[in-house]
Amino acid sequence: MDYGGGYSTTSYGAQGGAGGGGFMSGSQGGSQPNAAKGSLSRETLRPCTIKQVLDASQPHPDADFKIDDVEVQQLTFVGQIRNISTQTTNVTYKLDDGTGSVEVKQWIDAEANNTSMDMGDSHKAGQKDLVENEWARVWGRLKAFNNRRHVGAHVIRPVTDKMEIQYHLLEATYVHLYYQRGPLEDAAGGKAGANGQTADDGGQYGDSGGGRQMPSVGANARRVYQCLKDSPQNNEGLHVQNIAASLRMQVADVMKAGDELLTQSMIFTTVDDNTWALLEF
């Protein structure tokens, strides 16, 4: 699975949910042929920490959760099992990864249980390995009920290689920084794109002739910069409202991106504080 920014499937099986366990293409009943662009990012498997799960924003009860202002539905994380509670209809695990703790519920399929009894319970072998104080990896969806958050697990399995824990935390950090600050620069000074390819800063922002690389800024800031670069304008530059309309962004997001560009001396204000023009770089 490609997360964007050049990272994809891993040798530790973080992509295992993508190959089964509830993540098969077309298994989500809410998908529609004419879904918006955001639907793809929502269905992408997002590696995260438990703190990110707890801090995820939700504009209203029926809205999708957002991490780093990006909608997420499918997520994966690792945690140490602190408690296991077995009920008639589900098994609840309390996981802690050092950043926080959250309940993970895995619902019991009665028909599957009956089938497994006929087949010798072989499919429960993994579940028997899930014991308190050991680590596990979870794939599932973030949910809320009575103002309490939990993760509905499609798949939960024990972590057999402790290096997977460190790898996952690094991967979650990488994805977080990708959405907050944009792609990392490669050794040649280019930036990794969503498909893993790279492009130098001249290709992204245009060559100013000064031979200097552009500062590292967030994704929204790059969009605003590119809009200023590509849009026909006079010496007064473009107003925030015009940029927001052109990019179909919220004015508040454009203002935040503009502040970032102003801090990096990539743009400057002209007739007022809300009208910007490019600064030669």
Backbone torsions as a table, in degrees:
resi	resn	phi	psi	omega
1	MET	NA	136.6	179.8
2	ASP	-97.4	120.0	179.0
3	TYR	-83.5	-13.6	-171.5
4	GLY	98.2	156.3	177.0
5	GLY	72.5	12.4	174.5
6	GLY	98.4	-3.4	178.7
7	TYR	-103.3	149.2	-175.5
8	SER	-148.7	-147.1	-174.3
9	THR	-64.8	158.5	-172.8
10	THR	-126.1	162.5	178.7
11	SER	-75.5	-12.3	-179.7
12	TYR	-88.8	1.9	175.1
13	GLY	82.3	21.2	178.0
14	ALA	-64.9	-19.4	179.1
15	GLN	-89.5	4.9	-172.5
16	GLY	-58.8	-33.5	179.2
17	GLY	-67.1	-25.0	-179.2
18	ALA	-72.3	-22.1	-178.0
19	GLY	-95.6	0.6	-178.9
20	GLY	168.1	-167.7	176.4
21	GLY	66.4	29.9	175.5
22	GLY	104.2	-0.6	-177.2
23	PHE	-109.6	13.7	-178.2
24	MET	-66.7	145.8	179.5
25	SER	-57.9	133.2	177.6
26	GLY	86.9	-0.3	-178.5
27	SER	-81.3	-15.0	-178.5
28	GLN	-87.4	117.5	-174.9
29	GLY	-68.7	-19.1	-175.7
30	GLY	-83.9	-6.9	-177.2
31	SER	-75.6	146.1	-179.6
32	GLN	-134.4	152.4	-177.6
33	PRO	-59.0	-34.5	-175.8
34	ASN	-101.9	30.4	-179.0
35	ALA	-64.6	155.1	-179.5
36	ALA	-72.1	170.4	-178.8
37	LYS	-57.2	-35.4	-175.6
38	GLY	-63.2	-19.5	-176.7
39	SER	-64.0	-33.1	180.0
40	LEU	-66.2	-44.2	179.7
41	SER	-67.1	-32.3	179.9
42	ARG	-66.8	-34.5	-177.1
43	GLU	-87.9	-4.4	178.0
44	THR	-73.0	138.6	179.1
45	LEU	-70.8	120.5	-174.9
46	ARG	-107.3	117.6	173.7
47	PRO	-76.2	138.0	-175.9
48	CYS	-155.2	171.2	171.8
49	THR	-98.2	166.8	179.2
50	ILE	-67.4	-32.6	176.6
51	LYS	-60.8	-40.2	177.0
52	GLN	-64.0	-35.6	176.9
53	VAL	-62.8	-45.2	-177.9
54	LEU	-70.9	-30.4	-177.8
55	ASP	-91.4	-2.2	-178.8
56	ALA	-57.6	137.7	-178.4
57	SER	-90.5	152.6	177.6
58	GLN	-143.2	106.5	-175.6
59	PRO	-55.8	-38.9	176.8
60	HIS	-151.9	163.9	-171.7
61	PRO	-56.9	-27.1	-178.7
62	ASP	-93.7	-1.7	-176.5
63	ALA	-85.2	159.1	173.7
64	ASP	-71.1	151.1	174.8
65	PHE	-73.6	154.6	178.4
66	LYS	-128.4	135.2	171.0
67	ILE	-120.5	126.9	-175.1
68	ASP	57.9	34.2	178.4
69	ASP	64.4	23.2	177.3
70	VAL	-121.2	128.9	-178.4
71	GLU	-65.1	135.3	179.0
72	VAL	-133.8	144.8	172.4
73	GLN	-126.0	-50.9	178.7
74	GLN	-90.4	130.7	177.7
75	LEU	-142.9	161.5	178.1
76	THR	-139.8	143.4	177.1
77	PHE	-156.6	168.8	176.1
78	VAL	-118.2	154.7	179.0
79	GLY	-166.8	159.2	177.1
80	GLN	-88.1	130.7	-177.5
81	ILE	-74.4	116.6	179.9
82	ARG	-95.3	-27.3	-178.4
83	ASN	-157.4	146.6	175.9
84	ILE	-128.6	124.8	179.3
85	SER	-122.9	116.3	-177.8
86	THR	-99.6	122.9	177.6
87	GLN	-114.1	177.3	179.8
88	THR	-65.0	-38.2	-173.4
89	THR	-104.2	-15.5	-177.0
90	ASN	-157.0	164.0	171.9
91	VAL	-116.0	127.2	-178.8
92	THR	-108.8	124.4	177.3
93	TYR	-110.8	137.7	172.3
94	LYS	-104.3	116.1	-175.2
95	LEU	-110.6	144.8	179.7
96	ASP	-135.6	126.8	-179.9
97	ASP	-113.1	11.1	-178.4
98	GLY	95.8	-18.8	176.5
99	THR	-102.3	-14.7	-178.9
100	GLY	167.4	178.9	178.8
101	SER	-132.6	148.6	-177.8
102	VAL	-150.0	152.0	176.3
103	GLU	-86.9	139.0	177.4
104	VAL	-121.3	122.5	-178.3
105	LYS	-108.1	130.6	173.7
106	GLN	-120.1	118.1	-175.1
107	TRP	-79.0	143.9	-177.5
108	ILE	-92.6	126.6	178.3
109	ASP	-92.9	109.6	-176.6
110	ALA	-61.0	-40.3	180.0
111	GLU	-65.0	-39.1	179.2
112	ALA	-66.2	-37.1	178.4
113	ASN	-63.8	-42.0	178.9
114	ASN	-63.2	-40.0	178.9
115	THR	-65.3	-41.4	-177.9
116	SER	-65.2	-32.2	177.8
117	MET	-63.7	-38.1	178.7
118	ASP	-69.4	-25.7	-175.5
119	MET	-103.7	11.4	175.6
120	GLY	86.7	17.5	176.4
121	ASP	60.3	26.5	-176.9
122	SER	-65.6	-30.5	-176.7
123	HIS	-74.4	-10.9	179.8
124	LYS	-90.5	1.5	-176.7
125	ALA	-58.3	-42.5	179.5
126	GLY	-64.6	-38.0	-179.3
127	GLN	-66.1	-34.0	-179.5
128	LYS	-67.5	-24.7	179.5
129	ASP	-78.7	-9.1	179.0
130	LEU	-84.6	102.9	-177.4
131	VAL	-127.6	159.5	-179.2
132	GLU	-61.7	144.4	178.8
133	ASN	75.3	-0.9	171.6
134	GLU	-98.6	163.1	-177.6
135	TRP	-94.1	150.8	179.6
136	ALA	-142.1	154.7	172.7
137	ARG	-107.8	139.8	-176.9
138	VAL	-121.2	138.1	165.0
139	TRP	-118.8	133.0	-179.6
140	GLY	-179.0	-161.2	-178.6
141	ARG	-124.9	141.5	176.6
142	LEU	-79.3	130.4	-178.4
143	LYS	-134.8	163.3	177.9
144	ALA	-136.5	137.1	178.3
145	PHE	-145.5	125.4	-177.1
146	ASN	53.9	43.8	177.8
147	ASN	64.0	16.4	175.1
148	ARG	-117.4	134.4	-177.9
149	ARG	-94.9	144.0	172.4
150	HIS	-150.5	167.7	178.5
151	VAL	-110.7	124.5	173.7
152	GLY	-84.6	110.8	-172.0
153	ALA	-84.0	129.5	167.6
154	HIS	-83.1	-41.3	-179.0
155	VAL	-140.4	137.5	170.9
156	ILE	-140.3	128.3	-177.1
157	ARG	-139.2	156.6	178.8
158	PRO	-71.2	149.0	173.8
159	VAL	-88.8	117.5	-177.1
160	THR	-96.8	-21.4	178.2
161	ASP	-116.0	112.3	-175.5
162	LYS	-64.2	-19.7	175.4
163	MET	-64.6	-22.8	177.8
164	GLU	-61.2	-32.2	179.9
165	ILE	-62.9	-50.3	-179.8
166	GLN	-65.5	-40.5	179.2
167	TYR	-59.9	-44.6	-177.4
168	HIS	-63.6	-42.3	180.0
169	LEU	-62.8	-38.0	176.3
170	LEU	-66.2	-41.2	-179.6
171	GLU	-64.9	-42.5	178.6
172	ALA	-63.1	-38.4	177.8
173	THR	-65.8	-42.4	179.4
174	TYR	-60.2	-46.4	-179.3
175	VAL	-64.9	-41.0	178.3
176	HIS	-59.4	-46.5	-179.5
177	LEU	-68.3	-31.3	177.3
178	TYR	-60.4	-45.9	-178.9
179	TYR	-75.6	-26.7	-179.0
180	GLN	-85.4	-37.3	-171.8
181	ARG	-124.7	-3.8	179.4
182	GLY	93.3	176.8	-176.6
183	PRO	-62.6	149.4	175.0
184	LEU	-73.8	149.5	175.5
185	GLU	-79.1	140.2	176.3
186	ASP	-84.4	-178.2	-175.3
187	ALA	-61.8	-26.5	-178.0
188	ALA	-88.9	1.1	178.9
189	GLY	93.7	0.0	178.2
190	GLY	-84.4	176.7	179.7
191	LYS	-118.5	137.0	178.6
192	ALA	-72.9	131.9	178.6
193	GLY	-93.2	-177.4	-177.3
194	ALA	-65.5	-22.9	-179.9
195	ASN	-100.5	11.2	177.3
196	GLY	88.3	-7.5	177.7
197	GLN	-82.2	166.0	-179.5
198	THR	-122.6	154.1	175.5
199	ALA	-140.8	138.0	-178.7
200	ASP	-74.0	169.2	-174.1
201	ASP	-67.1	-27.7	177.7
202	GLY	-63.5	-37.1	178.9
203	GLY	-70.1	-30.6	-178.2
204	GLN	-81.0	-44.5	-172.3
205	TYR	-110.5	-10.8	-174.9
206	GLY	94.6	143.7	-177.9
207	ASP	-82.8	120.0	-179.3
208	SER	-86.3	-8.0	178.9
209	GLY	88.7	-7.4	-177.3
210	GLY	-87.5	-12.1	178.8
211	GLY	75.6	11.1	-179.5
212	ARG	-101.1	149.1	177.5
213	GLN	-84.4	148.5	178.0
214	MET	-71.6	146.3	175.4
215	PRO	-63.6	158.1	177.4
216	SER	-79.7	120.7	-179.8
217	VAL	-132.2	168.6	-177.9
218	GLY	-71.6	170.8	-176.5
219	ALA	-63.1	-44.4	179.9
220	ASN	-64.7	-37.9	178.7
221	ALA	-64.1	-39.0	177.7
222	ARG	-65.2	-38.1	178.2
223	ARG	-63.9	-43.1	179.3
224	VAL	-64.6	-42.6	178.6
225	TYR	-60.0	-46.1	-179.2
226	GLN	-64.2	-37.1	177.7
227	CYS	-62.6	-44.3	178.2
228	LEU	-63.5	-35.7	-178.5
229	LYS	-71.5	-38.2	-172.8
230	ASP	-91.0	-23.4	-173.3
231	SER	-80.4	136.4	173.7
232	PRO	-62.0	133.4	-177.1
233	GLN	-158.1	161.9	176.3
234	ASN	-98.8	-166.5	-177.1
235	ASN	-67.4	-14.9	-179.6
236	GLU	-81.5	-11.9	179.3
237	GLY	83.2	-154.8	-178.2
238	LEU	-121.5	144.7	177.3
239	HIS	-83.3	153.3	-179.8
240	VAL	-54.7	-41.5	-178.9
241	GLN	-62.3	-38.7	179.1
242	ASN	-67.8	-39.4	178.7
243	ILE	-65.1	-45.1	-179.0
244	ALA	-61.1	-41.8	180.0
245	ALA	-66.9	-40.1	-178.5
246	SER	-67.0	-39.4	-177.2
247	LEU	-94.0	-4.8	-176.4
248	ARG	55.9	45.1	178.2
249	MET	-112.9	159.6	173.6
250	GLN	-70.1	143.8	-179.4
251	VAL	-58.7	-38.6	-179.5
252	ALA	-62.1	-37.9	178.7
253	ASP	-69.1	-37.8	177.1
254	VAL	-64.9	-41.9	178.4
255	MET	-61.6	-42.1	179.0
256	LYS	-64.0	-43.4	177.6
257	ALA	-63.7	-39.3	178.6
258	GLY	-63.2	-39.9	177.3
259	ASP	-60.6	-38.3	179.0
260	GLU	-65.6	-42.6	179.4
261	LEU	-67.8	-37.5	177.7
262	LEU	-64.8	-40.3	179.2
263	THR	-62.8	-35.6	-179.8
264	GLN	-86.1	3.4	-179.7
265	SER	58.6	37.4	178.2
266	MET	-95.3	-22.9	175.5
267	ILE	-135.6	170.0	175.7
268	PHE	-143.7	155.5	178.6
269	THR	-80.7	151.5	-178.0
270	THR	-117.5	-98.6	-173.8
271	VAL	-72.8	-26.2	175.1
272	ASP	-154.3	-179.4	-175.3
273	ASP	-70.5	-15.3	-177.1
274	ASN	-106.8	12.3	176.1
275	THR	-120.9	125.4	-170.9
276	TRP	-125.2	153.8	174.0
277	ALA	-138.5	158.7	-178.1
278	LEU	-73.6	142.8	174.1
279	LEU	-99.9	131.2	179.6
280	GLU	-57.4	130.2	-175.0
281	PHE	-116.8	NA	NA
